[in-house]
Amino acid sequence: MYRKIVIPKKIKLRDLYVKDNLSTYKIADIFDCDPKTIYRYLRLYGIKTRSLKKVAIRKEDLYDNYFNKKLSLKEISKKYNCCPVTILDKMKKFGLSRRTISETSTKHLKKNFDGSRDIKAYMIGFRTGDLGARKSKNLINIGCGTTKQPQIGLIKSVFGNYGPIFLSKPGKSGAKHIDCSLNRTFSFLLPRHNEIPVWILNRKSAFLNFLARYTDAEGNICISNGRAKFRIRTYDKKILWQINKKLGDFSIKSLFRLEKRAHTRKNSVPQNKDCWGITINERLSLHKILLLLKPILKHNKRRGDLLVAFYNVEKRLKISSL
């Protein structure tokens, strides 16, 4: 509700401004109002106002106080014995922009997304795999529950430079919930894609980054009966179908099939959707996919599994060439 400010005592206002030499900003603190209100009453009562005070502050010092030390305009103005409006005018003169709402309204600093389209594709693969995302006022909160320390480390390494990480205490199952608060430049993580965006499919490096993170989340690289195997199994039929089709562009032979139908059998965990899978067994195709993903995979366990499988495939290729 609008609150009308009335300062009826002309003598008191004159004493504060002329005799005590207080600024309109400091007088406004006394009457709990805006400095502009005090200036209006000074003009109304015919009290001659002082000329604007020249504040000597260098651009470098103003930048350091505002952006590095995170001081508010009010805090900076107190250091230079002036009002916040003067500091704001200085910022405009120097071409310094105000901090974003995310930076000024939250306790922890959030950094804008500044990565390449490949990194963006990797993050979308992360979101599509096993990462939750929701909007909370002007923030984007991402996170998941996990019992795996490598997963926690991966989220920290991917998102830790952009916002604060919060880790809960383990629950009864031993699972911890890890969350990260990001600013609105990460709005691209809000949709949970049912299919791979076209711009990712049309760019080789972007697709491989998406596939790498999707493999980190849902994939399995192992040795079975002495032979390496690459496999991804999820409920995302359309995404797996797109991956299978795209792998053909790299001359990689993969098998796309229904792994398990939805069921509600007794004495088993209910499965509400059909489970689909992609499997790569053929040696040359395995060698190609592992070689492509080797520099991109970030999940420690998945990287370790890849290196073991890669050694297995190269050994088999050498034997076959003899």
Secondary structure, DSSP 8 states (H G I E B T S, - for coil): ---------HHHHHIIIIIS---HHHHHHHHTS-HHHHHHHHHHTT------------HHHHHIIIIIS---HHHHHHHTTS-HHHHHHHHHHHT-----HHHHHSSS--------HHHHHHHHHHHHHH-EEEEETTEEEEEEEES-HHHHHHHHHHHTTTS-EEE----TTS-EEEEEEE-GGGGGGSS--SS--HHHHT-HHHHHHHHHHHHHHHEEEEEETTEEEEEEEES-HHHHHHHHHHHHHTT---EEEEEE--B--TTS--B-S-EEEEEE-SHHHHHHHHHHHTTT---HHHHHHHHHHHHHHHHHHHHHH-
